[in-house]
């Protein structure tokens, strides 16, 4: 099984604050599978750390009010080109990210308020017919499947 995973979930320090979002459940799920780890935000040329960004009125905007939509979309396009032709069965993405959020994202006020919606990379993957889930959904499914073993 070939899966695409947000690199931060596997421990890559590519978060806006210079850290990672390492997730043991995601790492366990990836064992024995062919994994393509990506970060569209790093692929865009944005470094880590960087100013946090959220989607504001359909455009990716950083906390300082700077429109970074074109930059972020460039990163998404770059990753989509890199994975072109790959037979990806599933993408496990970082919840609520402006690029990778699957079911919800932050509302653009930088207050931690969540709304329904998807990040720009998750949307691009879904348009290509690739199944996506965030790490929280994977954790719920993993727990349900393995709860007898706990």
C-alpha positions in Angstrom: 0.0 0.0 0.0 1.4 3.4 -1.0 0.4 6.3 1.2 1.1 10.0 1.2 1.7 11.5 4.6 2.2 15.0 5.9 5.9 15.0 6.8 5.3 16.8 10.1 3.3 13.8 11.3 6.4 11.6 10.8 8.6 13.9 12.9 10.0 16.2 10.2 10.5 19.6 11.7 8.6 21.6 9.1 5.8 23.2 11.2 5.4 27.0 11.2 7.0 27.1 14.7 10.0 25.0 13.7 8.7 21.9 15.4 7.0 18.7 14.2 3.6 17.1 14.9 5.0 13.6 15.3 2.2 11.1 15.8 2.9 7.6 17.0 -0.3 6.2 15.6 0.6 7.6 12.1 4.1 6.2 12.4 2.8 2.8 13.4 0.3 2.8 10.6 3.1 3.6 8.1 5.3 0.6 9.1 5.6 -1.8 6.2 4.0 0.5 3.7 5.5 2.6 1.0 5.3 6.1 2.3 5.7 9.4 0.4 6.2 12.2 3.1 5.5 15.7 1.9 5.1 19.2 3.1 3.5 21.6 0.6 4.4 24.6 2.7 8.1 23.7 2.7 7.8 22.8 -1.0 6.5 26.4 -1.6 9.9 27.7 -0.4 8.6 28.8 3.0 11.0 27.9 5.7 10.5 26.6 9.1 9.9 28.5 11.3 7.6 30.8 9.4 4.7 33.2 10.2 1.6 31.0 10.8 -1.1 31.2 8.1 -4.8 30.5 7.8 -7.4 30.6 5.1 -9.1 34.0 5.1 -11.9 34.6 2.5 -10.6 31.7 0.4 -7.0 32.9 0.4 -4.1 31.8 2.5 -3.0 34.7 4.6 -0.4 34.9 7.3 -1.0 36.3 10.8 0.5 39.6 9.8 -2.2 40.0 7.0 0.2 39.2 4.2 -1.4 37.4 1.2 0.7 34.2 0.8 -1.9 32.3 -1.2 0.1 32.3 -4.4 3.2 31.0 -2.6 1.3 28.2 -0.8 -0.6 27.2 -4.0 2.8 27.0 -5.7 3.9 24.5 -3.1 0.8 22.5 -3.7 1.3 22.5 -7.4 4.9 21.4 -6.9 3.9 18.5 -4.7 1.1 17.5 -7.1 3.6 17.4 -10.0 6.0 15.3 -7.9 3.4 12.7 -7.1 1.9 12.6 -10.6 1.8 9.0 -11.8 2.1 7.6 -8.2 -0.7 5.1 -7.3 -1.5 6.6 -3.9 -4.2 4.7 -2.0 -4.5 7.1 0.9 -3.3 10.4 2.1 -2.9 11.0 5.9 -2.8 14.7 6.5 -2.4 17.2 9.3 -5.7 18.3 10.8 -6.7 21.9 10.4 -3.6 23.0 8.4 -4.3 25.6 5.7 -2.8 23.2 3.2 -3.5 19.8 4.7 -6.7 20.2 6.8 -9.3 17.6 5.7 -12.6 18.1 7.5 -12.0 21.4 9.2 -9.6 24.4 9.2 -9.0 27.4 11.3 -11.4 30.3 10.5 -8.8 32.9 9.6 -9.0 34.9 12.9 -5.9 33.3 14.4 -7.9 32.6 17.6 -8.0 28.8 17.3 -11.6 28.9 16.1 -12.4 25.9 13.8 -14.8 25.8 10.9 -15.7 23.1 8.4 -13.5 23.1 5.3 -10.4 21.7 3.8 -6.9 23.0 3.1 -5.7 23.7 -0.4 -3.6 20.5 -0.7 -6.3 18.3 0.7 -8.7 19.8 -1.8 -6.3 19.2 -4.7 -5.9 15.5 -3.7 -9.6 15.0 -3.4 -10.1 16.5 -6.8 -7.7 13.8 -8.1 -9.8 11.1 -6.5 -7.3 10.3 -3.7 -8.8 9.3 -0.4 -7.8 11.6 2.4 -8.1 11.5 6.2 -6.4 13.5 9.0 -4.4 12.0 11.8 -7.3 12.3 14.2 -9.6 10.2 12.0 -6.8 7.6 11.6 -6.4 7.5 15.4 -10.1 6.9 15.9 -10.1 4.1 13.2 -6.9 2.6 14.6 -8.3 2.6 18.2 -11.6 1.0 17.1 -9.7 -1.7 15.2 -7.2 -2.4 18.0 -9.2 -1.6 21.2 -9.4 -5.3 22.2 -5.6 -5.4 22.3 -5.3 -2.4 24.7 
